C-alpha cells in the first residue's frame, strides 16, 4: 500500500513536468509566458511567484475543502489566491525591486491565472493535502521551467546575453530585436509547442509499437 501511495505521489509530481506542463501541453498561463519571458531572470521570477501561490493555494484549499459551501467555493478560492499573490508581489517589491519593476502588473495578474484556479478546482478541492502539494510542485516547477526555456531562447537571440551577462560581442552577432518583442514571443512559443507535441507523438508511437 505504501509503495502504491509513493508511486501515486510521484505520478502527481512528474505529470506537471511533461504530460500536463501548462504552457506547452495544456496551453494555460499563456499571458505571462508571452509577456515576461524576454530574459531568463524574469521567467524564473514569475515562475517562482506562481509556484508559491499555487503551492499555498493548493494546501489551504485542500485543507478546508470539506468546510466550504459549494455556493461560495469559487469566491473563497479567489480570496485565498489574492492573499497569496499580494504576499508574493510585496516580497518581490521589497527584496528584488528591479525584478518587480520588470514584471510590472503580471505578478498581481496571477490572481486570474487559469493555472492556479484550475488546479484548485480540478485537483485540490477533491484530494488530500499531500497529493495536492505534489500536484502543485509538479505543475509549478513545470511552468517555471517553461518560462525559463522561453527566456533563455529570447534573451540569447534578442540581447546576445544570458542572465544579463553579455556572451556574444556585437561585432560577432547582431541581436534579433524581434525576439524581445511580442512577435518573437509568439514565434518561440509556437515553435516550442510544435517541438513538445512532436516529441510526445514520437513517444506515443514508440510505446504503441512496444
PyMOL commands that set and color helices and strands:
alter all, ss='L'
color gray80, all
select helices_A, chain A and resi 2-17+22-26+30-35+40-64+70-95+97-106+108-112+114-122+124-126+129-159+177-180+182-209
alter helices_A, ss='H'
color red, helices_A
select strands_A, chain A and resi 161-162+165-166
alter strands_A, ss='S'
color yellow, strands_A
deselect
rebuild
show_as cartoon
